[in-house]
Amino acid sequence: MAPSIRGIEPSSGPIGAKVHIMGTGFGTDGFVSFNNTKAKGAVADKKAADGVKEAGPAHTPTAAEAKTAAAEAKAAKAEPLKAAVEWTDSYIDVEVPEGATTGDVVVVVDGVQSNGSLFTVTAV
């Protein structure tokens, strides 16, 4: 089923504002675009911020690699997560991304784009 936006609240706000997108067919992951400016997706970006990496070939890190990885994970957790705050099949809470401009908000799930809903980016 293609994602479909029923409405967004609020319909305007500044960069960084939280937006509640209501609809159907959002699944559990994808991304939101504000007038062609991509906000980070839900699951993949949260894993990255939490330091979770996709499985790959076995590799035993050197002491220097382990120290670097620990520092990167600590830094990632210290930075605020600029991703979907919550993502369900019927609603998404997301922050307006840096660089967004006034235009349609769309949800993309498995490469399928929803209908658009107008969002006006305002000054802070």
C-alpha positions in Angstrom: 0.0 0.0 0.0 1.4 3.4 -0.9 1.9 5.9 1.9 -0.8 8.6 2.1 -0.7 11.8 4.2 -4.0 12.8 5.7 -2.7 16.0 7.4 0.2 17.6 9.2 0.3 19.7 12.4 1.4 22.4 12.5 1.3 23.4 8.8 4.0 26.0 9.4 7.1 26.4 11.6 10.8 27.2 11.7 13.8 24.8 11.0 14.0 22.3 13.9 10.2 22.5 14.7 8.5 19.2 15.4 5.9 18.2 12.9 3.2 15.5 13.4 2.3 13.8 10.1 -0.9 11.8 10.0 -1.9 9.2 7.4 -1.6 5.6 6.4 0.9 3.1 5.0 4.0 4.6 6.6 5.3 1.2 7.6 8.1 1.3 10.2 10.8 3.2 8.3 11.5 5.5 5.3 12.1 9.2 5.1 10.3 12.5 5.1 11.1 15.2 2.6 10.3 18.9 3.1 10.1 20.5 -0.4 12.9 18.1 -1.6 15.0 18.5 1.5 15.3 15.1 3.1 14.8 14.8 6.8 16.6 11.8 8.3 14.7 8.5 8.4 13.6 6.8 11.5 15.2 3.4 12.1 18.4 3.6 10.1 19.4 7.0 11.4 18.6 6.1 15.0 20.8 3.0 14.7 23.6 5.2 13.4 23.2 7.7 16.2 23.2 4.8 18.8 26.4 3.4 17.2 24.7 0.3 15.7 26.4 -0.8 12.6 25.2 -3.3 10.0 26.7 -6.7 10.1 29.8 -7.2 7.9 32.7 -9.5 7.7 34.3 -10.4 11.0 37.1 -8.1 12.0 38.9 -7.8 15.3 39.6 -4.1 15.9 43.0 -2.9 17.0 43.2 -1.0 20.3 43.4 2.3 18.3 40.3 1.4 16.2 38.4 0.5 19.4 39.3 3.8 21.1 38.2 5.7 18.0 34.9 3.8 17.7 34.2 4.5 21.4 34.9 8.2 21.0 32.7 8.4 17.8 29.8 6.6 19.6 30.1 8.9 22.6 30.1 12.0 20.3 27.0 10.7 18.4 25.1 10.1 21.6 26.0 13.6 22.8 24.5 15.3 19.6 20.7 15.7 19.4 19.1 13.2 17.1 17.8 15.1 14.1 15.6 12.3 12.9 12.0 11.1 13.3 11.1 11.3 16.9 8.5 8.6 16.4 7.5 6.6 13.3 4.4 4.3 13.1 2.2 3.1 10.3 -0.3 5.9 10.9 1.8 8.9 12.1 5.3 10.3 12.1 6.8 12.9 14.3 9.8 14.6 12.7 11.8 17.8 12.9 11.9 20.3 10.0 15.4 19.7 8.5 18.1 22.3 8.1 17.8 23.9 4.6 14.0 23.1 4.2 11.9 25.7 2.4 8.2 26.2 1.9 6.6 23.4 -0.2 5.2 19.9 0.0 6.0 17.5 2.7 6.1 13.9 1.4 6.8 10.5 3.0 8.8 7.9 1.0 8.5 4.3 2.0 10.3 1.6 0.0 10.8 4.1 -2.8 7.1 4.9 -3.1 6.2 8.6 -2.5 3.0 9.8 -0.7 0.8 12.7 -1.7 2.2 16.1 -0.7 0.9 18.3 2.1 1.9 22.0 2.1 4.3 23.1 4.9 5.4 26.8 5.3 8.8 27.3 6.7 8.9 30.4 8.9 11.6 32.5 10.5 12.6 31.7 14.1 
